[in-house]
Amino acid sequence: MRLLHTSDWHLGQTLHNFDRTYEHQCFLDWLLDTIVAEEADVLLIAGDVFDNANPSAASQRQLYRFLQQARARAPRLDIVIIAGNHDSPGRLEAPGPLLEAHGTRVVGHVARDAEGSIDLERFIVPLSGADGQVRAWCVAIPFLRPGDVPRVAAPATDDAFDAYLAGIRLLYQQACELARARAGEGQAILAMGHCHMVGGDASPDSERRIVIGGTEALPASMFGPDIAYAALGHLHLAQRVGQQDHLRYCGSPLPLSFAEVGYKHQVLRIDLDGTRAAAIAPLHVPRAVELLRVPASPAPVKQAIAELVALDLPDLPRDAWPYLEVRVLLDAPEPGLRAQVEAALEGKPVRLAKIEPTRRVVTTAGVEPAALSLDQLAQLQPDDIFRRLWQQRFGDDAPDDQLAAFTELLLPADGIGGNREAA
C-alpha cells in the first residue's frame, strides 16, 4: 500500500495581505498529478486545511473541487482528513456524508454519547489497497482542546501532573487499542494527529507555539511500537519525531513566512509492507511564487536601495510575481523609507510584501547584542524574555528547574491551561 502524507495547507491564507489562491491551486494541481503518477492508495491530510475557522466560499470550493477531481482521477483513492487548530471542526465535517460516498473521511471533533462517553469508533478508518481489500486501519484524531479529552485523576505524588496532556495520551491509547482489535493479520495500524510533539522544530514567524516552555508537548512514546506510521500536522517544517523515522511531520506545502525562503516544502510518500513502513521519501513541492529577501541580510538604507535598483527580474504573469521583503538596518528613525523603497522598485515585476527594519541596540556595557527584528519582538513569549533576562544577568542559560517554576507561575490555578494558545 502506498500513502501520501500532507498537512497545513492553510487554504485562504494571505501573505502580508496578498491573496495566495493561485499558489494554492498550483499546489493542488501538482498534488493531483502526483497522486496519479505515484499510484497512491491513500491520501492523509493532517489538519489545518483552512487558514481560519470561517473560510471563504472560494477556499471551500477549492478544497471540494480538489476532492472531486482526486476521486475522478484515482477512483480507488481513500482520503482521510482531520481538523487542525485553525479549522472549524463542525464546518469541516458538515459535508461528511456526501464526502464519505466518494471515499473521503473527515474527522473534525470529538463526539460523546448521552452518558458523556467518547465515541472512539469514529476515529477508526479502514484503508483499502489497490485490490479493494482492507490493508490498514487509521487512527485519525483531530486537534484536541481541553474539553475534548477524557478526565484523568492526578496521582497524589506527581506535582507536575498535567490533566490535559494525560487526557490526550489516554484518548490516543484508547483509540489505538480499538484499532488493534479491528486489525487482522498483516493489516497495518496508522495514526494521524494535529499536535505539538516533544522536540518539534517550529518555523519562525509562520506559526505560534501552542505551548509555553514546552510543557504541553507530547512524547513520542505516546505511539506504541506497533504503529507503522504516524502522520502528524501542525509544525510547518518536515521532521522526524524523537529520531524515529516512522513518526513524521510533513510540513506545509507553501512557505507561510519569509523565514522559509530557502526551505524545500514537501509531501511524504510512505510504502507499507504488511504491518510496517518499508520506505519513506519526500516529494518536493514546486514553488509557484518565489520569496525574495533583499538585501540577503539587514543592511544600511543606502546599500539596500542600491540593491533594489539593481534588481533584475524575469517578466512573469502578475499572479507569479515574487514577494519581496526589504531588510534594512537602522540607527535612527527613517520616516521616508517606504517612499524610497517604492521608488527603487518602480516598474519592476515584484510585490513588495514587507519592509523589515532592524535596529541596532547597544547595552550599558557597550556590547552590541544580536539585533531583533520587529517580527521577532512580536513573537517573543514570556519564557523567551525570562531566558534572555537570565542570560543577561547571570551569563548562562536558565536552569530547567527555574524554567519549570516560571512556567508554573504563568498557569491558572485550576491547572487546566487557561493561558494556552489554541492557535
Stockholm file with secondary structure:
# STOCKHOLM 1.0

chainA/1-423         MRLLHTSDWHLGQTLHNFDRTYEHQCFLDWLLDTIVAEEADVLLIAGDVFDNANPSAASQRQLYRFLQQARARAPRLDIVIIAGNHDSPGRLEAPGPLLEAHGTRVVGHVARDAEGSIDLERFIVPLSGADGQVRAWCVAIPFLRPGDVPRVAAPATDDAFDAYLAGIRLLYQQACELARARAGEGQAILAMGHCHMVGGDASPDSERRIVIGGTEALPASMFGPDIAYAALGHLHLAQRVGQQDHLRYCGSPLPLSFAEVGYKHQVLRIDLDGTRAAAIAPLHVPRAVELLRVPASPAPVKQAIAELVALDLPDLPRDAWPYLEVRVLLDAPEPGLRAQVEAALEGKPVRLAKIEPTRRVVTTAGVEPAALSLDQLAQLQPDDIFRRLWQQRFGDDAPDDQLAAFTELLLPADGIGGNREAA
#=GR chainA/1-423 SS CEEEEECCCCBTCEETTEECHHHHHHHHHHHHHHHHHTTCSEEEEESCCBSSSSCCHHHHHHHHHHHHHHHHHSTTCEEEEECCTTSCHHHHHTTHHHHHTTTEEEECSCCBCTTCCBCCGGGEEEEECTTSSEEEEEEECCCCCGGGSCCCCCCTTCTTCCHHHHHHHHHHHHHHHHHHHHCCTTCEEEEEEESCBTTCCCCTTTCCCSCSTTTTCBCGGGSCTTEEEEEEESCSSCEEETTEEEEEECCCSSCCSGGGTTCCCEEEEEEEETTEEEEEEEEECCCSSCEEEEEEEEECHHHHHHHHHTCCCCCCCGGGCCEEEEEEEESSCCTTHHHHHHHHTTTCSCEEEEEEEEECCCCTTSCCCCCCBHHHHHHCCHHHHHHHHHHHHHSSCCCHHHHHHHHHHHSCTTSSCTTCCCC
#=GC SS_cons         CEEEEECCCCBTCEETTEECHHHHHHHHHHHHHHHHHTTCSEEEEESCCBSSSSCCHHHHHHHHHHHHHHHHHSTTCEEEEECCTTSCHHHHHTTHHHHHTTTEEEECSCCBCTTCCBCCGGGEEEEECTTSSEEEEEEECCCCCGGGSCCCCCCTTCTTCCHHHHHHHHHHHHHHHHHHHHCCTTCEEEEEEESCBTTCCCCTTTCCCSCSTTTTCBCGGGSCTTEEEEEEESCSSCEEETTEEEEEECCCSSCCSGGGTTCCCEEEEEEEETTEEEEEEEEECCCSSCEEEEEEEEECHHHHHHHHHTCCCCCCCGGGCCEEEEEEEESSCCTTHHHHHHHHTTTCSCEEEEEEEEECCCCTTSCCCCCCBHHHHHHCCHHHHHHHHHHHHHSSCCCHHHHHHHHHHHSCTTSSCTTCCCC
//
